[in-house]
Amino acid sequence: MACIFKNDSASEAAILANSCLLVVAELFETTLLHYGAMREDELDFIIQALRSIEAGATADSLESEILDFKEDPAVHPRNRNPDASLIEFLIDEAVCFSNADNGNAFIVLGVADKKSGPEAFTGTQRELDWLIRKIFEGTQPNIHVEADELEWCGARLIVLRVPRGITLYQRPKGQASKRVGTRCVPLTEHQRHALFFERANPDYTAHPSRRGLEELDMTAVDQARHLLAQARAMSGSQEPVPATARELLGELGLLDGSQNPTYAAEILFMPPVSQQVTVRHLLRLVPGGEPRTTEISAPLITTYLRLKELIRVNAQQEVERIALATGQEVSIKAFPDTAVDELVSNALAHRDWVAAAAVVIDQSPIAFSVWSPGGLPTGVQRDRVLTTQSIPRNPRLMTALRMLGLAEESSRGFDRMWASMLSSGRHIPELRAEESFVEVILSSGRVDTAFVKALTELKGAFGAEPFDSVNGLIIARHLMDNQILLCHTAAQLMQVSEDQAADTLRWYESLGFVEQLREAREWILTTKARSLMGLHIEGHIAATSVQDWILAQLKEGAALTTREVAEELGVDRAIVTGILRHLRTIGQARIDPDGPQRGPNTRWVLS
């Protein structure tokens, strides 16, 4: 109990001094001198800790992930500047608590952490506003702590309430730490970035739902049990499926700390509020025709299964049948199943569930597009979707979907889409992304049967795995259409750095698939690869660089435009222009004086 002495009687004062007895009703009326920040439950938490110290526990034994005690250095000065010492400590603690994942935290100033009983409360005379201001000024972004003062055993204590952070917090020089147990652990650069991105992309699906278990759709629950059983059977697990809905949600990680449903549970297993449409499917029997619209308002489990069947029923099952040299036949669908499944599951799992808009699927004979509310995941750029390790928008929901076999690793969705489209002889998907939406479009297009046949031959000669990979497919696709693959171009296509692209090309060179042109960062198909891919060996570029090829053509009397060279070799026009200007500088090429001197039709001839 708080040691507050209010009676003038000597005998009564002695009793209070020894036992610090005070009725609970009086406690809340008299101990709190300044109460503006803390809620009643928070205040009770602090008071319980103070009671324990008073009863014989040491303060440091009660410290936790959300509670710390500190004696004011001014009480027992050990250096010339106790003010600076205190503020340094409080700034570090504020940063440490704000970067943790445990909600609001508290620092109680005026308590010696190694002592117990009433003598542990040494008190402090610090001004609240001064403490708040110093912590605010010493943190980036500025942390605004809240302060209350209370009296305990005759000592004035200050309770600083540190709010859970919404981003990464650090000191002005960049130092950052995170509360782990009772310690402040410095953050590595990787941990700093991860924390920043996590805070920038909070998991709304982990929040508690306002709806109870009684609102669960039991059909969706049964569907989930069936999916979980299938997923476990495929992994070889003999573990039984939970018998009750609560146990199922618990196993899927869909209950909060109080064993109530999270928003992820609501999304998966409860009908949308007010019959809100979550998915709109547009079926166009002819390109650009009036769509047949199907709107779905159901728990996500049910929605996913219903949508998958709707797409399957209306999909063209086969648009091409390719006869291979082995006598086997390959059936090509309008849209690869892998690409469609990845596209649909990603849209449902990674959409912004705070937004009211529905996911829109537009299906026609020539295109399959999915529009989803919410931009790309935090940290992902349009030109790096194949290679960026993204932070999922809805981690809690994603975890459950993976356990049910309805989603794969978040960072692999795009490369699976890319690979399935390329391997079926089509172009890569088209990606449109803004802050408020993502749209991915699969085009059926004309199937390149020659490329599908070439892949079969390459897999037979070099192994299947190198050409099931999205990088192998990108390299093969480019060199099927173009004579040379520059490292710069490969880096853009594979969405990696030029050094990473060069390393990948050297690996495929070790297989005997490509060869590097002398010391240039340029690669061509080997004679073996060209033969396997059905390309004419006599017509291919000799082992020569782009510059050498251009110079050879000029020496043979050709007049070249940048467009012609770029299309022939498969390189950027800007690169061709740079090479031609270099040849002019060294006196080996010039602009044709009889033709246009500027523009796309400018022709270059030998000097």
LOMARKOL-576472 format. One line per 4 residues: number of its first residue (from 1); their letters; for each residue x, y, z negated of C-alpha. Coordinates in pm, 1 decimal. Each point is the difference from the previous one (the first is absolute). Layout:
BEGIN
NUM	A	X/Y/Z; ...
END
This chain:
BEGIN
1	MACI	0.0/0.0/0.0; 112.0/356.2/49.8; 170.6/160.7/-294.1; -189.3/324.6/-24.9
5	FKND	-15.6/156.2/-340.4; -310.5/208.3/-63.3; -70.2/-44.1/-376.3; 148.5/228.1/-271.4
9	SASE	-27.5/-262.3/-273.3; 346.4/-131.2/-91.9; -126.9/-351.1/-61.8; -187.6/-15.5/326.0
13	AAIL	297.8/143.7/185.0; 221.3/-272.0/-144.9; -239.3/-268.9/116.0; -9.5/147.3/350.9
17	ANSC	376.1/35.1/11.6; 50.0/-366.2/-79.6; -269.9/-155.0/213.6; -87.0/269.5/254.0
21	LLVV	-365.4/-103.2/-28.4; -258.5/190.9/201.6; -342.6/-101.8/119.3; -34.6/-54.3/373.5
25	AELF	-266.4/264.9/32.6; 233.1/258.8/-148.3; 293.8/-118.6/214.5; -136.0/123.0/329.7
29	ETTL	-113.0/327.3/-154.4; 323.7/96.6/-169.8; 302.7/-164.4/160.7; -40.6/149.5/343.4
33	LHYG	120.1/357.6/11.6; -23.2/43.7/378.3; -209.6/-236.0/205.7; -42.4/80.0/366.3
37	AMRE	177.4/-262.6/205.5; -65.4/-342.9/-147.9; -318.9/-201.1/21.5; -132.0/-158.3/-316.9
41	DELD	122.8/-347.2/100.5; 346.3/140.3/69.1; 6.4/178.5/-334.4; -105.5/-318.8/-175.2
45	FIIQ	285.9/-186.3/171.4; 252.1/252.0/-135.5; -152.4/-1.4/-349.3; 15.6/-378.5/-19.7
49	ALRS	372.6/16.3/77.7; 55.8/268.8/-264.4; -187.2/-207.4/-256.8; 228.3/-295.3/74.4
53	IEAG	311.0/212.7/-49.1; -140.1/134.7/-324.4; -68.6/-355.3/-112.3; 361.7/-108.8/53.8
57	ATAD	63.3/-56.1/369.9; 281.5/187.1/173.6; -93.7/224.9/288.9; 231.5/-173.2/246.3
61	SLES	-177.5/-332.4/-66.8; -325.7/158.1/122.9; 136.9/156.0/316.5; -139.4/-140.3/322.5
65	EILD	-43.6/67.6/369.3; -229.4/292.7/-87.7; 126.7/117.4/-339.3; 325.4/151.2/-126.1
69	FKED	102.9/176.7/-320.6; 261.6/273.5/-33.2; 144.0/187.6/-293.3; 54.9/370.3/61.9
73	PAVH	382.0/50.4/10.2; -51.2/333.4/-177.2; -90.2/-189.2/-321.4; 347.1/-154.5/-25.5
77	PRNR	215.0/197.3/245.2; 285.9/-205.8/139.3; 111.5/246.7/263.3; -0.1/371.3/58.6
81	NPDA	-298.2/-4.2/232.8; -283.5/-220.3/-130.4; -244.2/183.2/228.9; 182.2/-114.9/314.0
85	SLIE	37.6/-352.4/-138.6; -371.6/-27.0/-64.6; -103.6/135.6/338.4; 240.8/-232.6/184.5
89	FLID	-157.6/-294.1/-179.5; -357.5/111.3/65.7; 62.9/67.6/370.1; 150.9/-346.5/43.9
93	EAVC	-291.3/-158.3/-184.9; -260.2/191.2/199.9; 157.4/-112.7/329.9; 34.1/-355.2/-130.2
97	FSNA	-362.9/-28.2/-114.4; -141.9/172.8/310.3; 172.9/-247.9/231.9; -136.5/-299.5/-191.5
101	DNGN	-318.4/-189.1/85.9; -165.1/-2.6/-340.0; -226.3/304.3/-2.0; 30.6/290.8/-241.8
105	AFIV	289.0/-16.6/-245.1; 79.5/173.7/-329.4; 307.0/144.6/-170.6; -38.8/73.8/-372.0
109	LGVA	247.0/265.4/-110.4; 91.1/30.4/-367.8; 45.2/-368.9/-90.1; 332.5/-167.0/-82.8
113	DKKS	-4.3/-326.8/192.1; 224.5/-198.5/-240.4; -185.5/86.0/-319.4; -325.3/-128.0/-144.8
117	GPEA	-256.1/126.3/-246.7; -85.9/367.4/-64.8; 365.7/108.0/24.6; -1.0/-94.2/371.3
121	FTGT	-213.4/307.1/68.8; 262.1/276.5/15.0; -216.6/242.9/197.5; 72.9/275.4/251.1
125	QREL	-55.5/373.9/32.5; 15.6/12.7/380.9; -246.2/214.2/191.6; -233.5/-196.9/223.4
129	DWLI	15.2/243.6/289.9; 381.8/0.2/-8.4; 16.4/-378.8/26.9; -257.5/-10.4/280.1
133	RKIF	184.5/268.6/196.7; 346.7/-155.6/-36.8; -120.3/-340.5/120.0; -188.7/163.3/287.7
137	EGTQ	310.0/192.3/112.6; 233.9/-300.0/-34.1; -189.4/-244.4/223.0; -64.9/-32.7/375.3
141	PNIH	-281.8/4.6/83.7; -91.5/185.5/-315.4; -151.5/-221.9/-270.5; -265.7/171.5/-207.6
145	VEAD	-9.8/-175.2/-337.5; -272.1/76.5/-250.6; 78.2/56.7/-367.6; -193.2/-43.8/-323.3
149	ELEW	120.3/52.4/-353.2; -110.3/-195.8/-303.9; 96.2/-24.4/-365.1; 111.2/-327.8/-152.9
153	CGAR	132.1/-49.3/-351.0; 56.3/372.4/-25.1; 202.0/18.5/319.1; -98.9/183.3/319.7
157	LIVL	29.0/-234.8/298.4; -37.9/72.7/369.7; -149.2/-253.4/239.6; 95.2/51.6/364.3
161	RVPR	-232.5/-166.2/247.8; 181.3/-90.8/325.0; -245.7/-66.2/284.0; 52.7/-289.2/236.8
165	GITL	176.1/134.9/303.7; -144.6/30.7/348.9; 336.9/2.6/177.2; 369.9/-57.4/-71.6
169	YQRP	132.4/229.2/-274.9; 361.8/95.6/-61.8; 230.0/253.7/-158.9; 115.1/302.4/204.7
173	KGQA	321.9/-180.2/100.5; -189.1/-308.2/114.5; 33.8/-234.3/-298.5; -302.7/-223.7/-40.8
177	SKRV	-89.5/-285.4/-234.9; -296.9/-220.3/-84.7; -128.0/-128.9/-332.4; 44.2/-376.9/-25.5
181	GTRC	-97.8/-131.4/-341.8; 161.8/242.5/-244.6; 283.7/106.4/229.8; 38.0/257.4/274.8
185	VPLT	161.1/-180.4/294.0; 170.6/207.8/275.0; -155.0/-47.5/343.7; 205.7/-105.5/300.1
189	EHQR	-45.8/178.4/331.3; -208.7/-290.3/128.4; -217.7/5.3/-313.1; -45.8/376.5/32.8
193	HALF	-123.7/-33.7/358.9; -227.4/-291.5/-88.3; -153.0/191.9/-291.6; -50.6/310.0/214.9
197	FERA	-178.8/-192.7/274.0; -205.8/-197.5/-249.8; -119.2/317.9/-168.7; -69.1/163.3/336.6
201	NPDY	-216.3/-297.8/92.1; -191.2/-95.2/-316.7; -189.5/-327.5/-4.7; -362.7/101.2/-20.6
205	TAHP	-104.7/-366.0/10.6; 169.6/-66.3/-335.4; -226.9/247.6/-179.4; -286.0/-135.8/-212.2
209	SRRG	-331.3/-33.9/178.5; -308.7/160.3/-151.0; -193.7/-313.6/89.3; -16.6/-319.7/-203.9
213	LEEL	32.7/-370.3/72.6; -378.2/-30.2/21.9; 16.5/181.8/337.5; 224.2/-260.5/162.1
217	DMTA	-137.3/-150.5/321.2; 15.4/-373.8/-72.1; 9.1/-86.7/370.4; 321.8/201.5/28.9
221	VDQA	134.0/-169.5/-313.5; -68.2/-343.9/148.3; 164.4/104.5/327.4; 306.9/110.6/-195.5
225	RHLL	16.6/-332.1/-186.1; -4.8/-181.8/333.4; 272.9/224.8/144.3; 216.9/-41.8/-310.7
229	AQAR	-38.6/-378.2/18.0; 104.2/7.2/367.3; 300.8/222.3/-71.5; 116.9/-227.3/-281.8
233	AMSG	-45.4/-313.4/209.1; 211.3/151.6/279.2; 276.6/83.5/-247.6; -11.4/-350.0/-150.2
237	SQEP	-133.2/118.3/-335.5; -220.4/-235.3/-202.6; -117.2/274.6/-236.8; -379.9/5.0/-36.9
241	VPAT	-205.9/302.1/95.4; -141.0/198.2/-298.1; -351.0/-107.5/-95.7; -150.3/334.4/-104.4
245	AREL	-11.7/338.7/172.5; 187.6/165.7/-287.1; 276.4/-261.8/14.9; 22.5/43.8/378.0
249	LGEL	36.8/376.5/-29.7; 259.1/-45.3/-274.6; 208.0/-234.8/212.7; -16.1/238.9/294.9
253	GLLD	118.9/286.4/-221.6; -328.0/189.4/33.5; -67.5/71.4/-369.4; 140.8/296.6/-191.0
257	GSQN	154.8/-5.4/-346.5; -344.1/-9.0/-157.3; -101.5/-297.8/219.2; -238.8/212.6/203.8
261	PTYA	-15.8/-1.0/382.5; 236.0/227.7/188.6; -102.5/193.1/307.6; 172.0/-271.2/206.6
265	AEIL	-245.2/-250.0/-151.1; -287.5/230.5/89.0; 122.4/30.0/360.1; 41.1/-375.7/39.9
269	FMPP	-302.3/-134.5/-183.9; -269.8/266.2/-40.8; -240.6/145.9/256.5; 96.9/357.0/96.6
273	VSQQ	-179.0/271.2/-192.8; -309.9/131.0/181.4; 55.4/-256.0/277.3; 290.6/202.9/133.8
277	VTVR	123.9/-131.7/335.9; 355.9/-129.2/-34.3; 51.0/-133.1/355.2; -153.8/100.6/332.6
281	HLLR	52.2/-241.0/292.0; -51.6/135.9/353.0; -32.5/-255.9/277.9; 25.0/128.6/357.0
285	LVPG	-84.1/-255.6/267.2; 154.7/225.6/266.3; 287.1/247.5/-52.0; -137.9/334.4/-114.2
289	GEPR	-354.4/-136.3/-14.8; -258.0/67.0/-268.9; 96.5/-205.5/-304.5; -203.6/-250.9/-193.7
293	TTEI	51.5/110.8/-358.8; 13.6/-230.2/-302.1; 32.1/165.0/-340.9; 116.7/-201.8/-299.0
297	SAPL	-63.7/97.5/-361.3; 117.8/-283.6/-222.1; 279.0/-100.2/-241.8; 335.2/-3.2/177.8
301	ITTY	31.7/-380.3/-17.9; -331.4/-41.9/180.5; 73.4/289.2/236.1; 331.0/-149.6/109.6
305	LRLK	-144.0/-344.5/74.1; -305.8/141.6/180.4; 214.3/237.8/205.2; 246.4/-272.1/98.5
309	ELIR	-283.3/-214.7/133.2; -156.4/298.2/181.3; 328.1/72.3/179.6; 56.0/-366.7/86.4
313	VNAQ	-345.1/-50.3/150.0; 34.2/305.0/223.3; 363.6/-46.9/104.8; 103.4/-126.2/342.4
317	QEVE	158.8/-328.9/-85.7; 223.7/-23.5/306.7; 105.0/251.6/264.8; 297.3/-187.3/146.6
321	RIAL	131.0/-355.3/17.9; 368.7/-32.9/81.5; 152.2/-318.8/138.8; 353.6/-54.9/-130.1
325	ATGQ	284.8/-183.1/175.0; -33.7/-275.5/-262.6; -350.1/-78.3/122.3; -158.3/150.9/-310.4
329	EVSI	-249.7/284.5/11.3; -21.4/310.0/-218.1; -337.3/161.6/-69.1; 6.7/380.3/-38.5
333	KAFP	-287.1/173.5/-179.4; -108.3/357.2/62.5; 145.9/91.6/-339.7; 234.6/-225.5/-200.2
337	DTAV	-160.1/-141.0/-315.0; 302.5/99.7/-209.9; -18.6/362.5/111.5; -375.8/19.0/-61.9
341	DELV	22.0/-164.9/-344.2; 286.9/223.0/-111.9; -172.1/310.5/129.7; -331.2/-71.4/-171.2
345	SNAL	143.5/-118.4/-333.4; 242.6/294.1/-17.3; -278.8/247.8/71.5; -217.5/-138.5/-280.4
349	AHRD	279.5/-45.7/-252.4; 189.6/325.6/57.1; -284.7/238.6/71.7; -66.2/292.1/-230.6
353	WVAA	-275.9/-138.5/-220.3; -64.1/342.1/-151.1; -118.9/123.5/339.5; -364.9/-63.4/85.7
357	AAVV	64.0/-65.0/370.4; -41.0/-350.5/140.4; 263.7/-204.0/182.5; -96.8/5.5/369.4
361	IDQS	78.5/-290.5/233.0; -52.6/62.4/370.5; 7.7/-316.0/212.0; -23.9/-11.1/380.1
365	PIAF	132.9/-230.2/277.6; 310.4/218.7/46.3; 72.4/146.8/-344.6; -25.3/-84.4/-368.7
369	SVWS	44.0/294.5/-235.9; -26.9/43.4/-375.6; -43.3/339.7/-164.2; 62.0/17.1/-373.2
373	PGGL	-36.2/294.5/-244.1; 323.3/110.1/-164.2; 342.3/66.7/150.9; 297.4/-234.1/19.9
377	PTGV	132.9/-131.1/-333.8; 229.3/231.0/-192.1; 347.6/17.2/150.3; -98.9/-145.7/338.5
381	QRDR	43.7/198.4/322.6; -152.4/-83.3/337.6; 339.1/-74.6/157.2; 104.8/-226.4/-288.6
385	VLTT	-305.2/-222.3/-59.2; 196.7/-314.0/93.1; 281.4/52.8/-245.9; -115.1/213.2/-294.2
389	QSIP	-63.9/-182.0/-327.0; -324.4/169.6/-86.3; -166.8/42.3/-335.7; -353.6/-137.8/33.3
393	RNPR	-281.5/245.6/-62.7; -199.6/-260.2/-198.4; 245.2/-236.8/-175.2; -257.1/-153.9/-235.7
397	LMTA	-237.3/-75.1/286.5; 285.3/-128.3/219.5; 115.0/-243.6/-266.2; -345.3/-156.6/-20.7
401	LRML	-32.3/-20.9/379.2; 337.3/-174.1/28.6; -100.3/-253.6/-266.3; -318.5/-69.2/199.5
405	GLAE	197.2/-41.7/324.3; -160.0/305.2/163.7; 313.5/212.6/25.2; 372.9/-39.5/43.6
409	ESSR	292.6/212.2/-112.7; -84.5/362.7/69.4; 325.2/79.3/177.4; -45.6/-273.3/264.3
413	GFDR	-334.7/91.7/152.2; 122.5/225.5/278.2; 285.1/-220.8/119.5; -236.3/-299.5/19.2
417	MWAS	-235.1/208.5/215.2; 287.4/115.7/221.1; 139.6/-351.9/38.3; -333.5/-163.9/84.7
421	MLSS	-79.9/260.0/265.8; 344.0/-21.8/163.4; 11.0/-380.3/-5.3; -337.9/-14.0/177.0
425	GRHI	136.2/213.8/284.2; -160.7/330.5/-102.0; 120.0/341.1/-114.1; 53.4/87.4/-365.2
429	PELR	-299.5/144.9/-189.8; -73.7/369.9/16.8; 18.6/173.5/-337.9; -172.5/327.5/-88.2
433	AEES	51.7/132.4/-349.4; -103.5/320.1/-174.1; -24.1/95.3/-367.2; -363.0/-110.0/-13.3
437	FVEV	-5.3/-312.7/218.0; 191.4/-273.9/179.5; -113.2/-150.6/329.8; 162.4/-295.3/173.7
441	ILSS	-100.4/-102.3/353.0; 68.2/-334.2/166.2; -26.3/7.1/380.6; -81.9/-324.2/175.6
445	GRVD	164.2/121.2/319.0; 141.5/-219.9/269.6; 186.4/-301.3/-135.1; 363.2/-16.1/114.6
449	TAFV	6.4/-372.8/71.8; 364.9/14.0/111.4; 104.6/130.4/-341.1; -197.7/-269.9/-185.9
453	KALT	169.8/-264.4/215.7; 338.7/164.9/-58.7; -48.9/-14.1/-377.3; -68.0/-373.9/21.2
457	ELKG	327.4/-51.4/186.4; 195.9/222.0/-241.9; -136.6/-187.6/-302.5; 97.0/-331.1/158.9
461	AFGA	356.8/119.3/60.3; 70.0/218.6/-306.5; -254.9/-120.8/-258.1; -350.7/124.1/-78.7
465	EPFD	74.2/216.7/-302.6; 207.6/271.3/177.0; -288.9/62.7/239.4; -279.1/-24.3/-252.8
469	SVNG	168.6/296.7/-168.0; -129.2/345.8/89.4; 355.6/123.0/72.5; 71.2/-289.4/236.1
473	LIIA	-326.6/64.6/180.9; 75.3/373.1/28.7; 343.4/-69.7/150.8; -133.5/-262.4/240.3
477	RHLM	-293.4/218.4/106.6; 224.0/299.4/75.0; 260.0/-200.1/195.3; -269.1/-181.1/194.7
481	DNQI	-102.0/339.2/137.8; 332.8/184.7/-2.8; 359.0/-78.7/81.3; 168.8/161.6/-299.6
485	LLCH	-89.0/43.5/-366.4; 178.8/291.7/-161.9; 57.8/-14.1/-373.6; -184.8/331.4/-32.4
489	TAAQ	-305.0/-145.0/175.8; 14.6/-322.9/-201.9; 5.3/200.1/-324.2; -314.4/186.6/102.6
493	LMQV	-180.3/-317.5/107.6; 96.9/-198.8/-312.5; -50.9/305.2/-226.6; 340.9/-28.4/-164.0
497	SEDQ	326.8/193.7/-1.6; 235.5/-32.8/297.5; 248.8/-193.2/-212.9; -271.4/-246.7/-102.6
501	AADT	-110.1/-32.2/362.8; 359.3/-68.2/107.3; 36.0/-269.6/-267.0; -321.5/-166.0/118.9
505	LRWY	112.7/7.1/362.7; 338.5/-147.7/-94.7; -184.5/-282.9/-179.0; -199.7/-75.9/315.6
509	ESLG	327.5/26.7/191.9; 139.7/-278.6/-221.1; -287.1/-220.6/121.8; 100.0/59.8/359.6
513	FVEQ	-317.4/195.5/78.6; 150.9/346.5/65.3; 347.9/136.5/63.5; 152.3/335.9/-79.2
517	LREA	136.0/216.2/277.9; 368.4/39.6/-82.3; 24.7/232.0/-299.6; -316.0/193.1/84.4
521	REWI	-301.0/-30.5/-232.1; -196.6/-147.3/287.7; -122.0/-355.5/53.8; -121.9/-209.8/291.9
525	LTTK	-136.9/-352.2/30.8; 251.1/-278.9/44.4; -5.4/-194.2/324.5; -150.0/-295.2/-190.7
529	ARSL	-277.9/214.8/-146.9; -83.5/156.3/336.0; -26.1/-343.5/156.0; -225.1/-126.6/-280.5
533	MGLH	-223.2/307.1/34.8; -34.5/-46.0/375.3; 183.9/320.2/90.4; 211.7/22.7/315.7
537	IEGH	363.4/-25.9/-95.7; 129.9/164.7/316.9; -212.2/305.4/-52.4; 101.7/73.2/-354.1
541	IAAT	244.7/263.1/-109.4; 359.8/-111.7/-27.5; 170.1/26.8/-337.4; 14.2/376.1/17.5
545	SVQD	-117.3/295.7/-204.5; -272.0/242.7/101.0; 263.2/257.5/97.0; 190.8/-250.2/209.5
549	WILA	-319.1/-115.5/170.4; -99.0/357.3/88.6; 348.5/72.6/133.3; -1.3/-321.4/205.6
553	QLKE	-333.4/96.0/159.2; 126.6/348.6/84.5; 315.7/-143.1/158.5; -219.5/-218.5/221.2
557	GAAL	-165.4/317.5/130.4; -315.4/-2.9/-208.7; -175.3/319.6/-107.1; -149.6/-51.3/-346.5
561	TTRE	-262.0/172.4/-211.8; -5.3/-34.9/-376.4; -342.5/-161.7/22.7; 118.8/-267.8/243.0
565	VAEE	300.8/-89.2/-215.2; -205.8/-5.1/-321.3; -261.6/-231.4/153.2; 258.9/-229.6/156.6
569	LGVD	208.8/-44.2/-313.8; -265.6/52.2/-267.4; 173.0/288.0/-177.8; -118.1/339.5/-116.0
573	RAIV	4.5/278.6/260.8; 183.6/223.3/-244.9; 284.6/-252.5/-16.8; 17.3/-20.3/381.0
577	TGIL	3.5/379.2/25.9; 284.9/17.4/-251.1; 206.7/-254.3/196.5; -57.2/180.3/331.9
581	RHLR	102.5/332.9/-151.0; 312.1/-163.9/-141.8; 86.4/-138.8/344.6; -43.3/349.4/141.4
585	TIGQ	232.5/141.3/-267.6; 274.7/-246.5/95.2; -56.1/65.1/371.2; -156.5/-330.6/101.0
589	ARID	-360.7/106.0/61.8; -195.0/304.6/111.7; -353.2/107.8/79.2; -93.1/-54.0/367.5
593	PDGP	31.6/349.9/154.7; -266.5/-87.7/257.9; -265.6/-82.3/-258.6; -172.9/163.1/-299.9
597	QRGP	242.2/147.7/-250.9; -235.7/-43.0/-296.7; -285.4/-225.1/-107.0; -80.3/-371.6/13.9
601	NTRW	80.9/-31.5/371.8; 358.4/122.2/-37.9; 234.9/-250.9/165.4; 355.1/-74.4/-97.3
605	VLS	271.0/-104.0/245.1; 371.4/-78.0/-11.2; 229.5/301.9/-21.6
END
